[in-house]
């Protein structure tokens, strides 16, 4: 019984011999870095207190130790299998996210490109038809050479009418005889077109504007003070060869050409203006010295022009333009077809 009591409740140390009644009491034990117990220094008061059992040393790092014993932490890493599984799951998740994001993005890009194709076709139709409808009568001529299609015309800015006999105060100021170098024009216009013409009957005719017949840039306009009336004085000895059947005066801004080239290294439709009038239709942009070039459409895969009527090179009835405009070659192969028919009469 006494042995059990000693193991359970140990008695305090007996006082030292010859110590004058003083008792030495040890302070709480301290442990070194390896967890080994270090004997504490002695104290001269109190009773001995062994707190080692009540306050065991904490593991290094301040946590509870597992695995290799008290005071030691685990340093276990990832296995190769765990890394492979994590990468596989991440790849699957990224794939799903990419599918969810790419679908609306692709749809937006397709819609934008289709809108661009539609806008390009509308630009071609609007610009081409506007120039053809404002061309000097019988001045539209075409040519197809390999991958190139060319359309040329003399563009009219405004139309006036000249005076006949009995329409003006002065009989020598009407336009009832050929030649007449001074006459009156009605329907005053603010056009500053550099050319004046009374008509064009086609290439090789007696009234061929491309050859310089019945079109001139040597004239003077004088206002008469009467609303809608001007005095026209031709200069340089020029004279019109014949009057217009409808007594019209055409204020011509100059020639305009459309060159559509579907060659793989070009694929453009361009408009050319501000160049000199020539007798022959141009075959390429190299023939248009000093011309102003304007890009109408790009990525043109096909282009052709045709005229109805007995003369296939001079349009008298209907002009047809056919062109295919594609999306860039690096994207989905989509195209829009432009088919423009313009009546010339």
C-alpha positions in Angstrom: 0.0 0.0 0.0 2.8 2.3 0.9 4.5 1.6 -2.4 1.4 2.5 -4.3 1.1 5.8 -2.4 4.7 6.6 -3.2 4.2 6.1 -6.9 1.0 8.1 -6.9 1.8 10.9 -4.6 5.5 11.3 -4.1 6.6 13.0 -0.9 8.7 16.1 -1.0 12.4 15.8 -0.8 13.8 15.6 2.8 15.7 18.6 3.9 19.4 18.5 3.3 21.7 17.5 6.1 23.5 20.4 7.8 21.8 23.0 5.7 20.6 25.1 8.6 17.0 24.1 8.0 16.9 25.4 4.5 15.4 23.3 1.7 16.5 23.3 -1.9 13.6 23.3 -4.4 14.2 22.8 -8.1 12.5 25.1 -10.6 10.4 23.8 -13.5 12.6 21.8 -15.9 13.7 23.2 -19.2 14.3 21.3 -22.4 17.0 21.8 -25.0 16.4 22.0 -28.7 16.4 18.2 -29.0 13.7 17.8 -26.3 16.2 16.5 -23.7 15.6 17.5 -20.1 18.0 20.0 -18.5 18.3 20.1 -14.8 17.1 23.4 -13.4 18.9 25.6 -11.0 18.2 25.3 -7.3 15.9 27.6 -5.3 16.0 28.5 -1.7 12.3 28.8 -1.0 9.1 26.8 -1.7 8.7 23.2 -2.2 10.0 21.0 -5.1 7.7 21.2 -8.0 8.2 18.8 -10.9 6.1 20.3 -13.6 7.5 18.1 -16.4 4.6 15.7 -16.2 2.0 18.5 -16.1 3.6 20.7 -18.9 5.3 18.5 -21.4 7.5 20.2 -24.0 5.8 21.4 -27.2 7.1 20.1 -30.5 9.3 22.4 -32.6 7.3 24.9 -34.6 4.6 25.2 -31.9 2.4 22.3 -33.2 1.7 18.8 -32.1 4.2 16.2 -33.3 3.1 13.1 -35.2 4.9 10.4 -37.0 8.4 10.3 -35.9 7.8 10.9 -32.2 7.1 13.8 -29.9 8.6 17.1 -31.1 9.0 16.1 -34.7 6.7 17.2 -37.7 6.0 15.4 -41.0 7.6 16.7 -44.2 5.6 14.5 -46.7 5.2 15.8 -50.4 3.1 15.0 -53.5 3.4 11.7 -55.3 3.6 11.5 -59.1 0.1 10.0 -59.3 -1.4 13.0 -57.4 0.4 15.5 -59.7 -0.9 13.6 -62.8 -4.5 13.5 -61.5 -4.4 17.3 -60.6 -3.1 18.2 -64.0 -5.8 16.1 -65.7 -8.6 17.6 -63.8 -7.2 21.1 -64.5 -7.0 20.4 -68.2 -10.6 19.2 -68.3 -11.8 22.3 -66.4 -9.9 24.6 -68.8 -11.3 22.8 -71.8 -14.9 23.3 -70.6 -14.3 27.0 -69.8 -12.7 27.5 -73.3 -15.7 25.9 -74.9 -18.1 28.2 -73.0 -16.1 31.3 -73.9 -15.1 30.6 -77.5 -18.6 29.9 -78.8 -20.0 33.4 -78.2 -16.7 35.0 -79.2 -16.7 33.1 -82.5 -20.3 34.1 -83.1 -19.6 37.7 -82.5 -16.6 37.6 -84.9 -18.7 35.9 -87.6 -21.5 38.4 -87.2 -19.0 41.3 -87.4 -17.4 39.9 -90.6 -20.8 39.3 -92.2 -21.8 42.9 -91.4 -18.5 44.1 -93.0 -19.2 42.1 -96.1 -22.7 43.5 -96.4 -21.4 47.1 -95.9 -18.7 46.5 -98.6 -21.3 45.2 -101.1 -23.6 48.2 -100.4 -20.6 50.5 -101.0 -19.8 48.9 -104.3 -23.4 49.1 -105.5 -24.0 52.7 -104.4 -20.8 54.2 -105.7 -20.8 52.3 -109.0 -24.5 52.9 -109.7 -24.2 56.6 -108.8 -21.3 57.2 -111.2 -22.9 55.3 -114.1 -26.2 57.1 -113.8 -24.4 60.4 -113.9 -22.3 59.6 -116.9 -22.4 61.5 -120.1 -24.8 59.7 -122.5 -23.1 56.9 -124.5 -19.7 57.5 -122.7 -19.7 54.3 -120.7 -17.2 51.8 -122.1 -15.9 48.5 -120.7 -13.1 46.0 -121.1 -12.3 42.6 -119.7 -8.6 41.5 -119.7 -7.8 38.3 -117.9 -8.4 38.9 -114.2 -9.1 42.6 -114.7 -12.4 44.3 -115.6 -12.4 48.0 -116.5 -15.3 50.4 -116.7 -14.8 54.0 -117.8 -17.1 56.9 -118.2 -17.3 60.7 -118.4 -19.0 61.9 -115.2 -21.5 64.8 -115.4 -21.9 67.2 -112.5 -24.8 69.3 -113.8 -27.0 69.9 -116.9 -28.1 73.2 -118.4 -29.9 74.1 -121.6 -28.8 76.5 -124.3 -30.9 79.2 -126.0 -32.5 78.8 -129.4 -33.4 81.5 -131.9 -36.1 83.8 -130.5 -35.4 82.8 -126.8 -32.8 85.5 -126.2 -32.9 89.3 -126.7 -30.0 89.1 -129.1 -30.4 86.8 -132.1 -26.6 86.3 -132.4 -26.5 84.9 -128.9 -28.5 81.8 -129.5 -27.2 78.4 -130.4 -29.1 77.7 -133.6 -26.2 77.6 -136.0 -22.9 75.7 -136.1 -20.4 77.0 -135.3 -21.4 79.4 -132.5 -18.8 80.6 -130.1 -21.1 82.7 -127.9 -24.5 81.7 -126.6 -26.7 81.8 -123.6 -27.3 78.9 -121.1 -30.3 78.6 -118.9 -30.5 76.8 -115.6 -27.6 78.5 -113.8 -25.5 76.0 -111.9 -22.8 76.4 -109.3 -20.8 73.5 -110.8 -17.1 74.2 -111.3 -16.6 71.3 -113.7 -13.7 71.9 -116.0 -15.4 70.5 -119.2 -18.4 71.6 -121.3 -20.0 69.3 -123.8 -23.2 69.0 -125.8 -23.1 65.2 -126.1 -21.3 62.1 -127.1 -22.3 59.5 -129.8 -19.6 56.9 -129.1 -16.1 56.0 -130.0 -15.3 56.5 -133.7 -18.3 58.7 -134.3 -18.3 62.2 -135.6 -19.1 63.4 -132.0 -16.6 61.4 -129.9 -15.9 63.2 -126.6 -13.0 60.9 -125.8 -11.3 62.1 -129.0 -12.0 65.7 -128.2 -15.1 66.3 -130.2 -17.9 68.3 -128.7 -16.2 68.7 -125.4 -13.9 71.6 -124.4 -12.2 73.0 -121.4 -11.6 76.4 -123.1 -14.7 78.5 -122.2 -15.7 81.5 -120.1 -18.9 81.8 -118.0 -20.3 85.3 -117.6 -23.3 86.0 -115.4 -26.0 88.1 -117.1 -27.6 89.2 -113.9 -30.8 87.4 -114.9 -31.8 84.6 -112.7 -30.8 81.2 -114.1 -29.1 82.7 -117.2 -25.4 82.7 -118.2 -23.4 83.8 -121.2 -21.0 81.2 -122.5 -18.0 82.2 -124.6 -16.0 79.5 -126.2 -12.3 80.2 -126.7 -9.3 79.0 -128.7 -11.3 78.7 -131.9 -13.3 75.7 -130.6 -16.7 75.0 -132.0 -19.2 72.2 -131.4 -19.8 69.9 -134.4 -23.5 69.6 -133.9 -26.2 70.6 -131.3 -27.7 68.3 -128.9 -31.2 67.1 -129.9 -32.6 68.1 -126.5 -30.6 71.3 -126.3 -28.6 70.2 -123.3 -25.2 71.5 -122.0 -23.3 69.0 -119.9 -20.9 70.2 -117.2 -18.4 67.3 -117.1 -16.0 66.8 -114.2 -13.8 64.4 -116.1 -13.3 60.7 -116.7 -13.9 58.1 -114.0 -12.7 54.5 -114.1 -13.3 51.4 -112.1 -10.7 48.7 -112.2 -11.5 45.4 -110.6 -8.6 42.9 -110.4 -9.3 39.5 -108.9 -5.7 38.2 -109.2 -4.5 36.5 -106.0 -1.9 39.1 -105.3 -4.4 42.1 -105.8 -8.1 41.2 -105.2 -9.3 44.8 -105.1 -11.9 47.1 -106.7 -10.6 50.7 -107.1 -12.1 53.9 -108.4 -9.8 56.3 -110.3 -10.5 60.0 -111.1 -8.8 63.3 -111.8 -6.8 62.2 -114.9 -6.8 63.4 -118.5 -9.3 62.3 -121.1 -7.7 59.7 -123.4 -9.0 58.2 -126.7 -8.4 54.6 -125.6 -9.8 52.9 -122.5 -7.1 52.1 -119.9 -6.0 48.5 -119.5 -4.5 48.9 -116.0 -3.8 51.5 -113.3 -0.4 52.1 -114.9 -2.2 53.9 -117.8 -3.8 56.4 -115.5 -1.0 58.8 -114.8 -1.5 61.1 -111.8 -5.0 59.7 -111.1 -6.6 59.7 -107.7 -7.1 56.2 -106.5 -9.8 55.2 -104.0 -10.2 51.6 -102.6 -13.9 50.6 -102.9 -13.6 46.9 -101.9 -10.9 44.4 -101.0 -10.8 40.5 -101.0 -12.5 40.5 -104.4 -12.5 36.9 -105.6 -14.4 37.4 -108.9 -15.3 40.4 -111.0 -16.8 40.9 -114.5 -18.6 43.6 -116.4 -20.9 43.2 -119.4 -23.1 45.4 -121.5 -26.2 44.6 -123.4 -26.7 45.9 -126.9 -25.0 45.4 -130.3 -21.7 46.8 -129.2 -20.3 44.9 -126.3 -17.6 47.5 -125.5 -19.9 50.5 -125.5 -22.8 50.4 -123.2 -26.1 51.8 -124.6 -28.8 49.9 -122.6 -27.8 48.0 -119.4 -24.5 47.7 -117.7 -24.0 44.7 -115.4 -21.3 44.4 -112.7 -20.8 41.0 -111.0 -18.3 40.7 -108.1 -17.7 38.2 -105.3 -16.3 39.6 -102.0 -14.8 37.1 -99.6 -13.8 37.2 -96.0 -10.0 37.1 -95.5 -8.4 33.8 -96.5 -7.2 33.1 -92.9 -10.8 32.9 -91.7 -13.9 30.9 -92.7 -14.6 30.9 -96.4 -17.7 33.0 -96.8 -18.5 35.5 -99.6 -21.2 37.9 -100.7 -22.1 38.3 -104.3 -22.7 41.7 -105.8 -24.8 41.9 -108.9 -25.5 45.4 -110.0 -27.5 46.3 -113.1 -27.8 49.9 -114.2 -30.1 51.1 -117.0 -28.4 53.7 -119.2 -31.6 55.0 -120.8 
